[in-house]
């Protein structure tokens, strides 16, 4: 099932899960951020690209790792005891590495093929699908990333519960939710809700554009999604506490 994974297991099992997370995050950044870079962050195209990648990966690697491909999602699973601390660190390392390789690969291909990578119309940190801030917009961006991540992770925690009723439709629901989140947030921050995705494109921005701007701002796109994930867990536990107590009676 998407997101839900069996805790523990031997090192060989954890290695397979980590490889799956590497592949999933690679595809997310390579394909979705590739669309964002090639279209200049076009609202609909970029939002659909991120959502469709999640759907595709959910039904591809979901049975192996749960298809988190996002440190914020993994943090939500850790705090709800759906994975171990060792798995959490292995997942996050794989996600960061996979995302970074994906960003370097897609924008390297664009460079070699002379594809015009368009800058962001809202003056974010120069192209390559890097997240960024508008002048004076740090608080708006911070709030937006926290709220959007909280919505995304909260939906995931709900639809992946054993008795949620979502079943095999969970991957589709989560993909559509990520599309919605991007439709709301692209004009504010470019939409992160995923520290691995933001760090990956910031690194590629430095490599290919020689710009430190994205890396100087990436702290917010790491901190805010993680805070949003914690907020989602708090809401989830508060709203579902009575339900679980009734089930245990």
N, C-alpha and C positions, 0 to 999 in steps of 0.2 A: 504494500500500500504506500502511496505517496506520503512522505514525511515520517510515517511511523516506522521505526527500525527496531530490531532486536538488540537490546543492550548487551554489551560485553562481547564474548567470542574471542577466538584466538587471533594472533597477529596477522595471519594470512587473510582472515575475514576482514579485519580492519584495513588492511592494505587494499583489498578489493573495493571497499567502501570509499577509501580515500581516492583511488584511481577514478572511480565513478564520479566523485565530487569534482575532481580535476577536470574531467571531460565535460561535465555539465556546465561548469563555470567558464571553461574555455569556449564552449559553443555559445553561451549567453553573451559573452563580451564580443567574440568574433562576429557573430551574426547580428545581434541586436544593436550593439554599439557601432558596428559597421554600417548599418542602416542609418543610425543617427548621424554619423560622420558624413556619409555620402549625401544625405538629404538636408544637411544643415540643421538637424534637430526638428524636422517636420513633425508637427504634433501627432497627427493620426498615424503616419507611417512608423514613427519611432515607438509609440505606445503599442501598436499592434505587433511590432517586431518583438518587443520584450515579452508580451503575453503569449505569443505563439511559440517562442523558444521554451518558455516554462511548460506549456502543454506538451510539446514534443519530448522534452527531457523527462517530464513526469512519467510518461508512459514508456520511456526507454531505460532510464537508470533508477526509477523509483523503487523497483523491487530489490535493488542492490543496496543503495545508500539512503533511500528516502527522498532523494533529490532536493536537498536543501539549497545548494549552490548560492548560499548567502549567509555570512556570519551572523546576521541578525536573526535569521530563522533558526540557525543552530543554537544561538543563545536562548531563544524561546523554548526550544526543545530541551535544552539542558536544565533550565529553571523549572520546567514542568516534569522533570525526571524521565524524559523519554530517551535520553542518551547519557552516557557516562562522561566524566571530565576528560578522560583520555581520548574518547571519540571526538569530543568537542574540539580539542586542540588539533587533532589530526585532520578533522574536517576543515577547520579554518585555514590551516597551512595549505591544504590541497586547493581550497577555493581561491586563496590569494595567488598561489602559483599558477593555477589554471587560468584565472582571469588575466594575469599579467602576460602570460604567453599568448593568450588570445588577442589582447590589445596590440602587442608588438607585431603579431603575425598579420592581422587584418590591415593595420595602417601601414605596415611595411609593404604589403601587396599593393595597396593603393599607391604608394610612392613609386614602386617599380613599374606599375601599369599607367602611371601619370593620371590617375583618377583624381579629379578635383575634390578635395576634402573641404567642405564648406565650413566657414566659421559660424558661430552661433549668433543669431540675429540680436540677441539680448546682451551682447558683449560679455558672455561668460568667458572663461579662460581659454581662448583660442582653439576652437575646433577639436578634432579627434574625439568628439563625444565626451570631453572632460566636463565634470560638474564644476560649477562656479557660482559666484555671487555677483549680483548687480550692486552698484555703488550704494552704500548705505542700507543694503538689504539683508544684513547678517541675521537680524532677529526674525525677520519674516521667513528666511531660509531655514533657520534653526527650528522654528515652530512647525513649519511645513514638513520638514523631514521627520521630525518626531511623530507628528500626527499621522502622516501617510504610512510610515513604517508600522505604527501601532495598529492601524486599520488592516494592513496587509498581514501582519503576524497574527493578529486576533482571528482573522478569517481562517488562516491556516490551522491554528490550534483547534478551532471549532470543527471544521469539515473533516479533519483527520482523526477525530475521536472515534473510537470503536463503534459507538451507537449513534453517530451523527446522522446517518441516513444518506450521506453523500456517496459513499461507496466508491465505485470506479469513476464517478464523475468528479471526484475531488481535484484531480489535476486540471480539468477544464475550468472548474470554479476558481481555482487559485490563479490560473493564467489570465482569466478575465478580470480578476481583481487587480492583478498587476497592471493590466492595460488601463483600467480605470484610474489607478494611482498615478500612472504616467500622464494621463490626460489632464489630471489636476495639477501636477507638479512641474511639468516640463518648462513652463514659462516662468517659474520661480527659481528653480535651481538646475534644471535639466533632468531632474529626478534621479536620486540615488537609491534610497532605501536599501542599499547594499554596499557595505564598506569595501568588499573585494572588487566590485565593479568600478567604484570611484578611484581606488588606489591604482588599479590597472590602467585606466585611461590617463590618470595623472602622470604615471611613469612614461607612457607612450608619448604624451605631450612633451615631456622633457627630452626624450630621446630624439623625436623627429622635428620638434619645433624649437628645442633649446630653451623652452620656457619653464621657469620655476613657479609660475603663478598657480597652476593647478595643485602642485604639491604643497604650496604654502597654505592653501585653503582646504586641503583634503582632510585635515583633522576634524572639521565639522561634519564631513560626510562619513566619518568613522564613528564619532561620538553620538551624533543625533540618531542614526538608525539603531544603535545599541540601546540608547535610552528609550527609543520608541518600542523596541522589543520588550524591555523590562515593563514598560507601561502596559503593553498588551497582555503580558503574563499576569500582572496585578488585576487587571479588569477581568480576565478569563477566570482566575481563581476566585475572585469575589462573586462573580455571577454564577459560577458553577459549584460553589461550595455546598449550598443547601441541596442541590440535586444529587451530588455524590453521597452526602450524608443519608439521604432518603434511600438511595440504592443499596447502601450498606446495612440498612435496618432489616 
